[in-house]
Amino acid sequence: MKLIQILKVAVIPVLTVFSFLSTSNTALADYLTSNGIEGKYHYELWSSDDNKDYYLKIWPNDQGSPESAPSYSITRHFSSSREALSYVGNL
C-alpha cells in the first residue's frame, strides 16, 4: 500500500513537469511563411514564432516537395523575410 502512495506522490508531479516542458517546446515551433518557384528552384520560407529568424528550404524544380526530394538544402538564417527572398532571387 505504501508503494502505491509513494508512486502517486512521485510520479504525478514528474509527469506534470514533463507535460509543461513539452507544451512550451511545442509552442516555439517554426512555421511556413510562404513558398514559390524562383528560376530552377522551389523554395519554402520558414519563420520563427517571433518573426525574428527566417530560413529557406530549397530544392530543384524537377522534384516535387522537400519531403519527396532526394536532397534539399536549408539555408543559413536571415534576419528578415525580405533578405531571405532576395537570396532566392539571386540563385
N, C-alpha and C positions, 0 to 999 in steps of 0.2 A: 504494500500500500504506500509506503514512504517513497519507493522508487517512482511510482506514478506521479506523486505530488512534486517530487524533485524535477521530473521531466517536464511537467506543466509549467513550473516556475522558471526553468532554464530554457526550454525550447521555444515557448511562445514569445518571450521578449527577443530572442535571437532572430526568429523568423520575421518578427515585426521590423526589426532594424534592417534586415536584408531586403525586405519588401520596400521600405522607404528609399534605400540606396538604389535599388534597381529602377524605381519610378523616377528618381531625379536624373539618372543617366539616360533614360529613355527620352526625357523631356529636352535633352540637349542634342538632339539629332539634327543632321543636316537635311535640307530639303531641296528639291528640284525647283529652280527658278525659271529656267527657260531651256529650250533646245532648238536645234535647227541644222541646216546644212550650209557650209561655207566652203566653196571650192570643191576639193576632193574629199572633204571630211564631214562627218556628222559630229555634233557636239551636244553636250548637256552642261548647262551652267548650274552648279550647286552652291548653296549658301548656308552659312551657319544661322542659328536662330536669331542672333542679334544683328544680322546683315553686316558684319564687320570682316568676314572672311569668305572668300569665294575661290572655287577651283573648277576646273573643266575636266570632263571625260571626253576624249577624242578618239574616233576610230574611222577607218576608211568607209567611203560611201557604199562599196560593194558588200558590206557586212551589215546585217540587219540592226542589231542593237548591241550595247556594250555587254549585255549578258550572253548573247549568242556569238559575238565576235571572238575569234581565237585570241586576239590581243587588242587591248585598248590601253590608252595611256591616260594617266591622271597628271595634270599639270601641277606646277608649283602653285602656291596660294597667292591670291591677289587681294588688294585692299578694297577694290570696288568692282561692281559688275561691268562698268564701262571699260576698265583696264583689262578685264578678262576677255570681253568681247573684241576689244582692239587686238589682243593677242591672236584670237581666232582669225580675224580679218587679215593678219599678216602671214598666215600659213601658206 
